[in-house]
Amino acid sequence: MTSHTLQFAPAAARAPESDPDPIVGGRVELQLLTTLKCNLKCSYCSLGVGEVLGSQTELKYDIDQLAAFVDKHLAGKEVYVTFYGGEPTLNRDMMDKVMRRFPQFRYQLQTNGTLLDSLPDWMLHRLSNILVSIDGGERTTDGYRGRGVWRQVLKNVAHVRDRLGGSFTARVTWGHPDTSFEELDDLAESFDYLYWQFVADEQYFADSTDKRKAVLVQLIDKFFRRTDKLYPLIPIMGMVRNKVLPNRALERYDGRTQCRVSTHLINVMPDGKIFPCPDMMYAPAMQMGEIQGNWLRKSPLQPHPDMPCGGCEAYAWCRGNCMKNLYLGYVKKDERYRVNVVEPICELVRFMGREIDRHDPHAWFAEAALPVRGRLVDAEVYEYVEIMP
């Protein structure tokens, strides 16, 4: 981690006051962006918005400043750290220092997977989960990420799998409308979990939404086919859990959005500024804290009267899905984004809920084997990823 000499502001310019308890509940996910550099150029990268990607390549705070922030704001909380980027493994030195300084924390890595084989055994053993960004099969992944990436990622996953202490999760950005059931099913069978996010881009034209629905029908059908083994698709797992045990949608997130940006997810940029959502770090109004100034405020991304979620059939188990999408579409009144991105994604989430209900999730849960029930209800991976897609 790069140390530096702080440049103090004039006496009249003081750091903002911290809120008394800006973190809701007893958990906090401290998402540390080790660098905004990346060795790939994925065509849909959300950090490209506002020219965030590549804008910060060196840390502007040191390990002692991070420790002081933790002592002041996170004391007594259950902390789990996600190393994020850019490509976080490009700053392995920071990962090393943080993991050694805070051995009591839990750790996750979100990575493109191309440099996984460079991580030492002790670090792999301490990771509770690795989110590997992969978009489907070879043609789809390489189309977004570059030729040969799919093969390199799977090779690296196989190379380190026996040394990983926790789970491997395939993280899919479902952007291509022709992504097939077979592509996603293969990832679900090859990884410990599959998580997908419907791409937050204008990719829902013509019949593309219907094509996704056809694949969702197949995925949900397979999920309910067995009660002795869990089909490990996190969005379906999360929806089924919330329908069968609705209190789980309330207790972990104080009834708010399950992407955690309203309650206990904080993203620390390499320059030390803190934001609630990793996709909105280009917006100064979203800043909620700073490591060097050692201050932290409540997340500005909160439910708003202009968001239509309260009247939606999915709200009881969805709880608002993506707060960034809702904020841009309904609070900032970006009509094009609302019509072309937010509304199609919400329709896909509602469709998933209807398909799940068609399979009678309560009856399925009643027949499920105890290990299946336990994993569905309390999978540790829920704490590291969004449950909703």
Secondary structure, 3 states (H helix, E strand, C coil): CCCCCCCCCCCCCCCCCCCCCCCCCCEEEEEEECCCCCCCCCCCCHHHHHHCCCCCCCCCCCHHHHHHHHHHHCCCCEEEEEEECCCHHHHHHHHHHHHHHCCCCEEEEEECCCCHHHCCHHHHHHEEEEEEECCCCHHHHHHHHCCCHHHHHHHHHHHHHHHCCCEEEEEEEECCCCCCHHHHHHHHHHCCEEEEEECCCCCCCCCHHHHHHHHHHHHHHHHCCCCCCCCCEHHHHHHHHHHHCCCHHHHCCCCCCCCCCCCCEEEECCCCEEECCCCCCCCHHHCCEECCCCEECCCCCCCCCCCHHHHCCCHHHHCCCCHHHHHHHHHCCCHHHHHHHHHHHHHHHHHHHHHHHHCCHHHHHHHCCHHHHHHHHHCHHHHCCCCCC
